[in-house]
């Protein structure tokens, strides 16, 4: 696996902007959420072996949270960081399971014809990291379609360049 950042930079940028905008609104973490948020903030400081193990553990901890206001935010932040390196398929699958689960519990409203950024990120993990996700959401299906169309357009552009 390669860094997902090189394979789907647009999705990374979209999610980064969404997280940045939401970060401008001060998040109030519960006592259950605060330790997880603190560990996510410190992930980039860890060596790769410890980071992979911690990322997987955090995914499991987030999934075990009850449906709390910031659960989806934690799952999205972890997903964003999980592709910065090669932490193994098992870790990415756990992160994907966590994001898919949080999206099922608290589906964000997308705009007509435009899936929420977190569905785009979930679709990116499935499409480019070859992990599995269970989602009956029309937003997830739309996100997958958008990625397929963008890939097809890029491929067409390459074919015409020759």
C-alpha positions in Angstrom: 0.0 0.0 0.0 1.1 3.5 -0.7 0.1 6.6 1.1 -3.5 7.4 0.2 -2.6 11.0 0.2 -0.9 10.5 -3.2 -3.8 8.6 -4.6 -6.7 10.8 -3.6 -5.4 14.2 -2.8 -8.7 15.9 -3.5 -10.6 13.8 -0.9 -7.8 14.5 1.6 -8.0 18.2 0.9 -11.8 18.2 1.2 -11.8 16.4 4.5 -8.9 18.6 5.8 -10.9 21.7 5.0 -14.0 20.3 6.6 -12.1 19.4 9.8 -10.3 22.8 9.8 -13.7 24.6 9.5 -15.2 22.5 12.3 -12.1 23.0 14.4 -12.7 26.8 14.3 -15.8 26.0 16.3 -14.6 25.0 19.7 -15.3 21.3 20.3 -16.3 20.4 23.8 -15.2 16.9 24.5 -16.9 14.6 27.0 -14.8 12.8 29.6 -15.0 9.7 27.4 -14.0 11.6 24.2 -11.2 13.8 25.6 -8.6 11.0 26.0 -9.3 9.7 22.5 -9.1 13.2 21.0 -5.8 13.8 22.8 -4.3 10.5 21.4 -5.5 11.3 17.9 -3.8 14.7 18.1 -0.6 13.0 19.1 -0.5 10.3 16.5 1.9 12.0 14.2 4.5 12.1 16.9 4.6 8.3 17.3 7.0 6.0 15.5 5.2 3.9 12.8 5.0 0.7 14.7 3.4 2.3 17.8 1.3 4.6 15.6 -0.2 1.6 13.7 -1.0 -0.2 17.0 -2.4 3.0 18.6 -4.5 3.8 15.5 -6.1 0.4 15.6 -6.8 0.7 19.3 -8.3 4.1 18.9 -10.6 2.8 16.1 -11.9 0.1 18.5 -12.3 2.7 21.4 -14.3 5.0 19.2 -16.6 2.2 18.1 -17.2 1.3 21.7 -18.4 4.8 22.5 -22.1 5.3 22.8 -23.7 7.5 20.2 -22.2 10.8 21.5 -22.1 14.2 19.7 -18.4 14.0 18.7 -18.1 10.3 17.8 -18.4 10.9 14.1 -15.8 13.8 14.4 -13.4 11.4 16.2 -13.9 8.7 13.6 -13.4 11.1 10.7 -10.2 12.6 12.2 -8.8 9.1 12.8 -9.6 8.1 9.2 -7.9 11.2 7.9 -4.7 10.3 9.7 -4.8 6.6 9.1 -3.5 6.9 5.5 -0.4 8.9 6.3 1.9 5.9 6.0 1.5 2.2 5.7 0.1 0.8 8.9 -1.3 -2.4 7.5 -4.5 -3.6 6.1 -5.9 -4.7 9.5 -5.5 -1.2 10.9 -7.1 0.4 7.9 -10.0 -2.0 8.0 -10.6 -1.2 11.7 -10.5 2.5 10.9 -12.9 2.0 8.0 -15.3 -0.1 10.1 -15.3 2.7 12.7 -16.0 5.4 10.2 -18.8 3.4 8.6 -20.3 2.5 11.9 -20.3 6.2 13.1 -21.8 7.3 9.8 -24.6 4.7 10.2 -25.3 6.0 13.8 -25.1 9.7 12.9 -25.5 10.2 9.2 -24.7 13.7 8.2 -27.0 15.5 5.8 -25.4 15.9 2.4 -26.4 18.5 -0.1 -28.5 17.2 -3.1 -26.2 15.5 -5.5 -23.2 16.0 -3.2 -22.4 13.4 -0.5 -21.0 14.6 2.8 -17.2 14.8 2.9 -17.0 11.9 5.4 -18.8 9.6 2.9 -16.3 10.7 0.3 -13.5 9.7 2.7 -15.1 6.3 3.4 -15.5 5.7 -0.3 -11.9 6.7 -0.9 -10.7 4.1 1.7 -12.8 1.4 0.0 -11.8 2.3 -3.5 -8.1 3.1 -3.0 -7.1 1.1 0.1 -9.1 -2.0 -0.9 -10.9 -2.3 2.5 -14.5 -3.2 2.9 -17.3 -1.0 4.3 -21.0 -1.8 4.9 -23.3 1.1 4.1 -26.8 1.3 2.6 -26.5 5.1 2.5 -27.3 6.7 -0.9 -24.5 9.2 0.0 -22.0 6.4 0.1 -23.2 5.1 -3.2 -22.9 8.6 -4.7 -19.4 9.0 -3.3 -18.3 5.8 -4.9 -19.8 6.9 -8.2 -18.0 10.3 -8.0 -14.7 8.6 -7.4 -15.2 6.1 -10.3 -16.2 9.0 -12.6 -13.1 11.0 -11.6 -10.9 8.0 -12.1 -12.4 7.3 -15.5 -12.0 11.0 -16.5 -8.3 10.9 -15.5 -7.8 7.7 -17.4 -9.4 9.2 -20.5 -7.2 12.2 -20.2 -4.1 9.9 -20.1 -5.3 8.0 -23.1 -5.8 11.1 -25.1 -2.4 12.4 -24.2 -0.7 9.7 -26.2 
